[in-house]
Amino acid sequence: MKYAKLLAAGALSVFAVACSQPETGGTDTAAAQTDESRVVNVYSARHYRSDAAIFAAFTEQTGIEVNLIEASGDQLIERVRADGPRSPADVIITVDAARLHRAEEAGLFAQTDFSEFTPDIAGNLVDPQGYWIALAKRARVIAYSNQRVEPGEIETYEDLADPRWDDRICVRESGNAYNQSLLASMVARLGEEEAEAWAAGIVENMARPPQGGDITQIIGVAAGDCDVAITNHYYYALMRNSGEAANRAAAEAVTLFFPNQETSGAHINISGAGIAANAPHPEEARELIAFFLTPEAQRMFAEMTNEIPVVEGVEWENPTLDAMLPFVADDRNVSELGDHNATAQRIFDRVGWQ
Amino acid sequence: MSPAAQGRWLPDRATGLAILAALVCAAPVFAVAWIAVTGETGDYLVHLARTRLPVYLLNSLFVGLIAAGGAGLIGTVLGWLVARTEFPGRTLLSWVLILPLAVPAYVAAYAWLDLSQAGGPLHNATGGLFPTVRGAWGSGLMFALVLYPYVYLLARDTFTGQSADAYHAARTLGAGPFSAFLRTSLPMARPALAAGLALVVMESLADYGTVSYLGAPTLSIGLVRAWSGAGSLVDAARLSLILVAVALLVFGLERAQRSRARSHTASGRHRPAPRFHLPRLQGLAALLACLAPLMLGLVIPLARLGWLALNEQPAPDLLAASWHSLNLATISAVLAAGLGLSTAYALRGRTFIATASARAAGLGYAVPGAVAAVGVIAILSGTQALIDPAWERLTGHVFPILLTGGAAALIFAYLSRFAAAAIGPSEAALARVTPALDGAARTLGATRGETVRRVHWPLIAAGITSAGLLVFVEVLKELPATMILRPFNYDTLAIIAHNYASDERLGEAALPSLLIPLVALLPMIFVARYLSRTRSSSGTA
């Protein structure tokens, strides 16, 4: 069986090559590390063009190369955990505070004194224990039909559970981190029981089973499937500036509304980062996070992804974003979203939010 | 010499590789099972059983049934039309019909939801009458449309390779062509059809991208949520054992009916059935029947994505991602085809160890990519912990980190997931090499090597190549394991497409989504045509 032997030899050699390959890029061991080849290994759940621009600017200014793995927050966390003390991760970035909390619980972050990086950041956007810091903010808000909903008909998230909205709400599935954090914020504010009643009310009022992402919900409102949708603010901005006429038209048919302005403030979530506990390049990791908080990088968030900068006093040019600002935001520490994430998920299961 | 003794030589030599295949495929599953058994018990599974588990199970059932029913119907009908009848465009269609396999189900779902949702072109054009493609039926339909080639490919090859004897006997006894088909050709093709259907069902159940996008929470969604949410890795591992059990059931059924159907041609002469010419109107109907799934599964989704891509700047690094995808797929395909063929040979020995190896290899196919990846991580980090101290004592150096070091972990996971996909087709191909043929070749003085090269290979080459092709395309489309295990700066097309699409930037996702089928098309066209060539030359011999 020559062929089998040949194939076996081939298989073994491929494995041998793959295994013995020196690690690509920056996973060099400390011994091989020299000043000329400074690198930082980034595990990121963000996958926006702004980040490529920010990394490029960072490399240009510091000479530090950025090695990047992008995946969902949970997958990144699992991988760093599995690699253990040998993990090459330096910086872990997620797009949801609850995922940062998970990474913190798993012991993946090193405590850091973030106050050195910037004094101009609100206290509720930094982990109280110093494991992570916010890089940019997003608000989870309401979009309603210009034709079928009067301004002032909705004022709060709580309103949406009212029977008045029966068969009129579009919202995505509960596996989505943004929905989980929204409900977690309700749990933090109202307690588990009231939050569950609210979630049950939303399920009762859904116009259709959850499908697609936030843009799908906005399109659903524009097309008449439903009258209100829950969405992150930047999706609406993305649609307004879309290359596709249908998306722009849909955005024009709805109004983006920031709820709870008289009460608790609109729910906000964050993109945030922490330095890995076993980071092989902690100094470079600090430099990268500091760079994310410079006016230059903060401005890129505002201009390229319509996210809201976390550093006060930063300037940018983006009329679409400016039209949404300012608004009253929930000023609870975002770490509470992580504290109540498990509770929120169980509520979703109990009320049958798909 | 008895055929059994004659048949010993090859299987004995292939058994070692079959065992290797079994180890590669099953090890991650066992690692996950180990996690499931030894992990700490929380109350999450109880909570789940009380709340969402019934929904997950029902959705899995519906999705699996609709996918299998749809793909079985389309694949069998088209396979038979192409193999047995003559109609306009048949030669071209015979390989073009395989192409929807190049489209990942999640890519078809992106396009169809975009077309049919409220506000989409189809919805608007029909005044809302066109139903939105979503939920269990929508997902099942997507799987049927892009996975039917599994059934079609095996059906077509089997119908073409089938001896005409039984068919003619039935005709002589007064059966009409369709009745003769139902009573002779179809039962004889059952092993191949069952193998194809088993692949379709397992693919559908292991899918994550499609069902999450279309809102049909199946067990694999529950599993990912258990892992990433309120539960734990242990809970996810325990849930995945349900999937493994289902897979064992599906493959068990397939095996059971295959062994019942095992048959060898009575006459030594291999006489393929002639195709009968369809009259004009029926020929047109056959053409339309072939074009319909092609339009729905391939042309319409790709056209929609193409249109979206035109309105968007191409994302950076698409070329590099294509190259990465191509590399990973090629290496995995060649290795998997080798392992599949070896296992198929080993199985001819009918030893316990060979059968056990094949079964164990099938296990890998049962678990979703995310679970396979978790298994690979567990194995590699375990191995690392064992090697590190010993290696350092021996050499004074640190052993390179296994997990993040290169593509090895990824290829391990791919093989674990997909090598089983190569075993079924290899077996089906090898079924054409009857023990009687071996005997004849040896009687005529051929050495064992010559028998393999000159008798076996020409008969099985097509099947083995198509087995490799299946794996190639699978790897190209694979998403969850790739996300978890890929090295630094090593994005593939599937990853870029998913990242954008899951963020609802369908415009930016369109081009990479489009490139997956396009990258798959070239090798696929080559192989599909090669398959057709081998067919006709062996047919006229």
Interface residues (C-beta under 8 A of the other chain):
Chain A: M1 K2 Y3 A4 L7 A8 G10 A11 V14 F15 A18 C19 S20 Q21 P22 E23 T24 G25 G26 T27 T29 N41 H47 Y48 R49 A52 N67 L68 I69 E70 A71 S72 D74 Q75 E78 R79 A82 D83 G84 R86 S87 P88 E173 G175 Q180 P209 P210 Q211 G212 G213 D214 I215 T216 I219 G220 A222 A223 G224 D225 Y235 L238 S242 G243 E244 A246 A250 N341 A342 Q345 R346 D349 R350 G352 Q354
Chain B: L10 R13 A14 G16 L17 L20 H47 L48 T51 R52 V55 L113 Q117 A118 G119 G120 H123 N124 T132 R134 G135 S212 Y213 L214 G215 P217 I221 V224 R225 W227 S228 G229 A230 L233 L308 N311 E312 A315 P316 I331 V334 L335 G338 L339 L341 S342 Y345 A370 V374 I377 A378 S381 Q384 V398 P400 I401 L402 L403 T404 G405 G406 A407 A408 I411 G449 V452 M483 I484 L485 R486 P487 F488 N489 Y490 D491 I495 N499 Y500 S502 D503 E504 R505 G507
